[in-house]
Amino acid sequence: MAGLAVAIECEGLGLTYTAKTGTAVNALDNVRCRFVPGQVTAIIGPSGCGKSTLLQIARGFMTPTQGRLRYVSLGGTDAPAPAMATVWQAFNLFPWRSVLANVAFGLELAGVPRAEREARARKALAKVELSGFEDKFPRQLSGGMRQRVGIARALVMEPDVLLLDEPFGALDAQTRLVLQEQLAQLVETSGTTAILVTHSIEEAILLADSILVMTARPGRIAAEIAVDLPRPRTHATTHEPAYGALFDRIYGLLRDEVVRAMTTEGADA
């Protein structure tokens, strides 16, 4: 990772858009939070609460209609946007390119010489335990392996901030558990800044240093919870009493919001 120590601060962010029906939809309202350099922050909340929208704003892909997004140096002054890379739920691999060529694609666009980009792509694949699969094509890989290619494609860009938008949402439960552990190990050893959007309380606890719990739409930050469980964290962590207490606390905050979201789902479509 490039290691640029820049915090991402959301100062009263709001986002309103016009639905297909012509009505105004308030997606986010007065969101105030800070993504700390070198830490993993998870964003969790009911469907439609604006988790991915908040991630897109942090990435610079969307502009809030209220408040502002700041990139702030350790000294507290405004800073340039850190380099970011995103891992999406969909694999988004090019089926006609090999695994190595898929991972190196961003470097190719950036004009990195072939020898260097291939060396960096091999190193990124080794980090996700896919050495030996460089010449395979996406159709020859399992879903879990394809998502690991997606993670390697983000890591190879050496981003200051890694954004993870439901990265394991399309995988079966068993594969998801294994990749959660692998990603936890990866973020623990790299010390990268990461922002994780997830529906899974377990995933948030295993991976994050802090968890932002969002309300049903309009999305607000209901609570910020520190995860003080020791690392490394694995599936065995889920059997510890401290994990159970933390899970219950987060579920208690989420339950009413999930019910509220279910009663209004589709109202503005």
Number of C-alpha atoms within 10 A of each C-alpha: 16 12 17 19 19 27 23 22 19 22 16 17 22 23 23 15 14 12 12 9 9 10 11 12 16 17 20 28 21 17 23 16 17 17 21 20 22 21 19 25 28 28 26 26 31 24 18 20 22 25 28 19 19 25 20 17 17 23 21 13 10 13 18 22 14 16 17 16 20 19 20 21 16 13 8 10 10 13 16 11 18 19 17 19 21 23 24 19 16 16 20 14 19 15 12 11 15 18 29 25 21 24 30 27 21 16 21 16 8 11 10 14 10 12 9 13 23 21 13 21 27 22 17 26 25 14 18 20 15 18 13 10 18 18 11 14 19 22 13 12 14 12 17 19 19 21 26 25 30 25 25 28 27 24 26 25 24 18 21 23 32 25 25 22 21 19 24 26 15 14 17 11 10 9 14 17 16 14 19 21 17 19 17 20 17 15 18 18 10 11 14 23 25 27 24 26 25 23 17 15 19 18 22 24 25 23 29 25 19 21 24 24 23 25 28 26 22 20 25 25 19 16 14 16 18 14 18 13 16 7 12 13 18 17 14 7 18 15 10 11 10 13 18 13 11 19 16 12 12 20 16 11 16 21 14 14 21 18 13 15 20 14 9 12 14 9 8 13 11
